[in-house]
Amino acid sequence: MNLQERIRTHRNKWAGIGQWQDPDLTDCLDFMATEVAEAIDKRLRTSARYTRNTKKQVPTAEEIGTEVFDAIMMGCIALDLLGLDLETIAESKLELMDRKRGLNPAS
């Protein structure tokens, strides 16, 4: 099971018990941007250069990673709403990036 399918399975399970409602595409993209901003905020809080009026501990890499995953999860939902497959889109994009760099796509 790939990541997009795994997220879809959990969403269906949560929806089945009344604990999840998929966002529409606009909200999904907004949530994705919000999660990225939360990851950025956590990363900024790891720097001693930025004093915050808070007693919160410095975020861990796992806490930052969790915010990154939240954005990825919203991205997978957005792809579902667009009728697209994560693996197909990723493969196409990576091959395009290879070609832009003068490399042949993997055979």
C-alpha positions as CSV (number, residue, x, y, z in Angstrom):
1,M,0.0,0.0,0.0
2,N,1.5,3.4,-1.0
3,L,1.3,6.5,1.2
4,Q,-1.7,8.0,-0.6
5,E,-3.6,4.8,-0.2
6,R,-2.7,4.5,3.4
7,I,-3.8,8.0,4.2
8,R,-7.1,7.4,2.2
9,T,-7.7,4.2,4.3
10,H,-7.3,6.1,7.6
11,R,-9.5,9.0,6.3
12,N,-12.2,6.5,5.5
13,K,-11.9,4.8,8.9
14,W,-12.1,8.2,10.7
15,A,-15.1,9.3,8.5
16,G,-16.8,6.0,9.3
17,I,-16.8,6.9,13.0
18,G,-17.8,10.5,12.4
19,Q,-14.3,11.9,13.3
20,W,-13.3,13.2,9.9
21,Q,-14.6,15.3,7.0
22,D,-12.5,15.8,3.9
23,P,-11.9,19.4,3.1
24,D,-12.7,20.7,-0.4
25,L,-9.8,21.5,-2.6
26,T,-9.5,25.2,-1.6
27,D,-9.5,24.4,2.1
28,C,-7.2,21.5,1.6
29,L,-4.6,23.7,-0.1
30,D,-5.1,26.3,2.7
31,F,-4.6,23.6,5.3
32,M,-1.5,22.4,3.5
33,A,0.0,25.9,3.5
34,T,-0.9,26.3,7.2
35,E,0.9,23.1,8.1
36,V,4.0,24.3,6.2
37,A,3.8,27.6,8.2
38,E,3.6,25.6,11.4
39,A,6.7,23.6,10.4
40,I,8.5,26.9,9.7
41,D,7.5,28.3,13.1
42,K,8.8,25.2,14.8
43,R,12.1,25.4,12.9
44,L,12.5,29.1,13.8
45,R,11.9,28.1,17.5
46,T,15.0,25.9,17.3
47,S,17.2,28.9,16.9
48,A,18.6,30.6,20.0
49,R,18.7,33.9,17.9
50,Y,15.0,34.3,18.2
51,T,13.8,34.9,21.7
52,R,10.2,34.0,22.4
53,N,8.0,35.0,25.3
54,T,7.2,31.4,26.0
55,K,8.4,28.6,28.2
56,K,7.8,26.0,25.6
57,Q,10.7,23.6,25.0
58,V,12.6,23.8,21.7
59,P,10.8,21.7,19.2
60,T,12.3,18.4,18.2
61,A,13.0,17.2,14.7
62,E,10.1,14.8,15.1
63,E,7.7,17.7,16.0
64,I,8.9,19.6,12.9
65,G,8.6,16.4,10.8
66,T,5.0,15.9,12.1
67,E,4.0,19.3,10.7
68,V,5.7,18.4,7.4
69,F,3.7,15.1,7.3
70,D,0.5,17.1,8.0
71,A,1.3,19.1,4.9
72,I,2.0,15.9,2.9
73,M,-1.2,14.4,4.1
74,M,-3.2,17.4,2.9
75,G,-1.2,17.2,-0.4
76,C,-2.4,13.5,-0.8
77,I,-6.0,14.6,-0.1
78,A,-5.6,17.3,-2.7
79,L,-4.4,14.8,-5.3
80,D,-7.3,12.5,-4.5
81,L,-9.7,15.4,-5.0
82,L,-8.1,16.1,-8.4
83,G,-8.3,12.4,-9.3
84,L,-4.5,12.1,-9.4
85,D,-2.1,9.4,-8.1
86,L,0.9,10.5,-6.0
87,E,3.3,7.9,-7.5
88,T,2.4,8.9,-11.0
89,I,2.7,12.6,-10.4
90,A,6.0,12.1,-8.5
91,E,7.5,9.9,-11.3
92,S,6.5,12.4,-13.9
93,K,7.9,15.4,-12.0
94,L,11.2,13.7,-11.2
95,E,11.7,12.6,-14.8
96,L,11.0,16.2,-15.9
97,M,13.6,17.5,-13.3
98,D,16.1,14.9,-14.7
99,R,15.6,16.1,-18.2
100,K,16.0,19.7,-17.2
101,R,19.4,18.7,-15.8
102,G,20.4,16.8,-19.0
103,L,19.9,13.4,-17.5
104,N,18.0,10.5,-19.0
105,P,15.1,9.3,-17.0
106,A,15.6,6.0,-15.2
107,S,14.8,3.0,-17.3
